[in-house]
Amino acid sequence: MYTITKEFHFSASHQLHGLPEDHQCARLHGHNYVVVIELRAAELNGHGFVRDYLDLAEFKRYVDETLDHRHLNDVLGDDCVTAERLAKHFHDWCHARWPEVAAAKVSETPKTWAEYRP
């Protein structure tokens, strides 16, 4: 199995509702997000790729135009703002365009990662 990954970055705010009032994530706050999209294939295409990295420019445009420097609760809804749910959102968005997408990982801080892999 061949695997490739590509990393993307954006900055955005969010707020996690339903947490105790004194929980730091209940307050409005922001992150410098890192997103890694993983693609896998048993065979390479005619150019020797799992998928041309240039194809993923569409995801970069989506992130830059829709999410970067936005409030994620407003853009994605209040139920889709945890790192775990963002990972699934990114996986589903990418997989609908590129069937080789196997997983998406999201980091909110340098020490934390959430991954969605069906």
C-alpha positions, -999 to 999 in steps of 0.1 A, spaced: 0 0 0 13 34 -9 6 64 14 11 101 9 2 130 31 -1 167 27 -2 193 55 -23 225 56 -25 254 81 -52 279 91 -61 301 121 -96 303 134 -116 307 166 -142 284 182 -161 278 214 -172 245 228 -207 249 243 -220 226 270 -188 224 290 -185 237 326 -183 275 327 -147 273 341 -134 250 314 -110 269 292 -125 256 260 -160 269 270 -146 304 264 -142 319 229 -106 311 219 -85 303 188 -59 280 174 -33 278 147 -47 246 132 -26 220 113 -45 196 91 -29 165 75 -47 146 48 -36 111 41 -42 93 8 -36 56 1 -36 33 -29 -26 -2 -36 -13 8 -71 2 40 -84 -14 58 -113 2 62 -148 24 90 -135 37 70 -105 15 89 -80 -11 79 -54 -26 113 -64 -9 144 -77 -3 168 -48 -15 196 -71 -50 181 -70 -52 190 -33 -50 227 -41 -88 226 -41 -87 217 -4 -62 246 3 -86 270 -14 -115 257 7 -96 261 39 -83 296 30 -116 309 17 -140 293 41 -122 287 74 -91 308 77 -95 337 102 -132 328 108 -152 317 138 -158 280 131 -191 279 151 -205 303 126 -191 285 95 -196 249 105 -222 250 132 -219 246 169 -218 208 167 -187 205 144 -160 224 163 -140 199 182 -108 186 167 -124 152 164 -154 165 144 -132 187 123 -111 157 114 -142 139 102 -155 170 83 -121 173 65 -120 136 57 -155 136 43 -150 168 23 -118 154 7 -130 118 2 -160 131 -18 -135 145 -42 -106 120 -40 -114 84 -32 -78 77 -22 -83 98 10 -79 74 39 -77 98 70 -76 133 82 -57 146 113 -62 179 130 -39 196 155 -50 225 177 -18 227 196 17 213 189 11 185 214 -25 174 205 -39 156 175 -73 141 166 -77 117 136 -106 104 117 -100 72 98 -131 52 87 
